[in-house]
Amino acid sequence: MSIEKHMQNVPHSRWIRALLIGLQCPFVGEKGIGDMVSTRIFSVFSKLTFLDGREFTRSGSIPHDVAAALKTLWYLYEANKMEPHLLYSEFYSKEISESVDLLEEYLKWSHAKYDKDLNTLVSFCQVPFILSPQAKSKILQVEAEMIKNQVVQASILQHLSGNLFAFPFLVLRVRRDHLIQDTLVQLNVERIDYLKPLKVIFEGEEGIDQGGVTKEFFQLLCRELFNVDYGMFTYEEETRNFWFNPNSMESEETFELVGIILGLGIYNNVILDVHLPLVVYKKVLNIKPLLHDLNDLQPQLGKSLQQLLDYEGDVEETFSLTFQITYDYFGEMKTYDLQPGGGNVPVTNENREKYTELYVKYLLEDSIKDQFQSFNKGFQQVCGHHALQLFHYEELELLICGLPHFDFDALEKVTVYQGGYTKDTGVVKWFWELVKDMPLEEKKALLFFTTGNDRAPVGGLGCLPFIIQRNGGETDRLPTAHTCFNVLLLPEYNSKNKLENRLKLAISNSIGFGLQ
């Protein structure tokens, strides 16, 4: 008798429990009979309604048995979100991420969204949890290139039609000693199109921006914007993260600029030296902050609030807290009521959860409401398109900031040699020996010198196109780099000691020097 015949008589919630037990069958995942068992279980899953009410009522271009398996994974993924037992990365499918045509998947997904036909499973983008960060990053770049091409074509047509001010690029002319002011003035223009390909020109400096100047511009601008002396952000020593300064006197437009810069970094494929807690990326994706999000910003305070929740004695007598908190305002201690009349409301065993919830809401939302709204407005102006919806908040941080750890063995394996060098050339072998012996800060400096950024891209250094090119024979000249193409121009020094001296001198003076 078919199991499906009983489905109408039993609540779906009970079927889910039964099917989850069925997945424990040792045959599941095995060839032969295991395929039959798996297919049958997935087929039953596919007839249930999603936990959040969403349901794929039909499978489109994706085969029915694959669609049924994906729906089963969706159930497990949603259940894991409620009570995490697995890392979200455990749901990635390497085979799907690396084998499917990502452009085709994006186009099918976009058409389904446009037609408002999201009940038909036509694209793997509808189940983004199975896609790796590398795949999602490629989809976002596909979207960015499509939008850029449309904007460029429109600008060219306008120019041909007589609009002499239509230009296919977003060109920024800035002075090094007035970076924030110059950038703010040029980006704070009504109807400016942020998705045009970006070109940066430093006033008084010759050269065509093929990517290297843009990378340097982003690095220098972020360094100034996140300088605590500028007053927009505070720095948390405990976590080494920056946070919106609730007492900042800067304008909404300046915070909006920070959001625009992060968005431009994504769409111009530039990794940024930005250190924000994960809760910022959650908020960008409209995910409500929770107590554990404090651990990435103020872990001691987060720990104290958790201890308050876990305390088994008399909370009111032991902690003597009220629904009123104090905060520093330019050296003056001020008070804030978490609820009306909060100073007269003691925190007790009965209301401590409400107290904690309101305290977290104040710290992560209310106290920086204006600053974050402006920041998010700028970010969404640039990145508020379909592809952003694919990302988990931790993947979004990875997309903007890159990987903080480095595998130079992986970089060595993918490096291309030009100008007569090979992996067996003496100076090349010395180079990799020196690199692997460098402390972390020198490795970061080398990466910045050669690529314009001190973090690895999504996927790690093994995904970075890197070239070492011969730049003449024995000389006293320093190594130089084409950061736009990730090319290190390395003279063929006659000793390892000289290579070490010249290389370290070059990377220690890399800002505005030796970069082309």
Salt bridges, closest charged atoms under 4 A:
GLU4 OE1 - ARG40 NH2 3.79
ASP52 OD2 - ARG54 NH2 2.32
GLU55 OE2 - LYS71 NZ 3.94
GLU78 OE2 - LYS81 NZ 3.67
GLU83 OE2 - HIS85 NE2 3.68
GLU104 OE2 - LYS108 NZ 3.96
GLU105 OE2 - LYS108 NZ 3.26
ASP117 OD1 - ARG58 NH2 3.06
GLU145 OE2 - LYS148 NZ 3.93
ASP177 OD1 - HIS178 ND1 2.96
ASP182 OD1 - ARG175 NH2 2.78
GLU190 OE2 - ARG191 NH1 3.56
GLU205 OE2 - ARG176 NE 2.48
GLU216 OE2 - ARG176 NH1 3.15
GLU256 OE1 - LYS377 NZ 3.94
ASP273 OD1 - HIS275 NE2 2.84
ASP293 OD2 - LYS282 NZ 3.06
ASP293 OD1 - HIS292 ND1 3.68
GLU365 OE2 - LYS288 NZ 3.53
ASP366 OD1 - LYS361 NZ 2.98
GLU395 OE1 - LYS136 NZ 2.68
ASP409 OD1 - LYS436 NZ 3.20
GLU412 OE1 - LYS436 NZ 2.52
ASP424 OD1 - LYS423 NZ 3.59
GLU433 OE1 - LYS496 NZ 2.78
GLU441 OE2 - LYS444 NZ 3.97
GLU442 OE1 - LYS504 NZ 3.54
GLU474 OE2 - LYS498 NZ 2.37
ASP476 OD1 - LYS498 NZ 2.73
GLU492 OE1 - ARG470 NE 2.75
GLU500 OE2 - LYS504 NZ 3.10
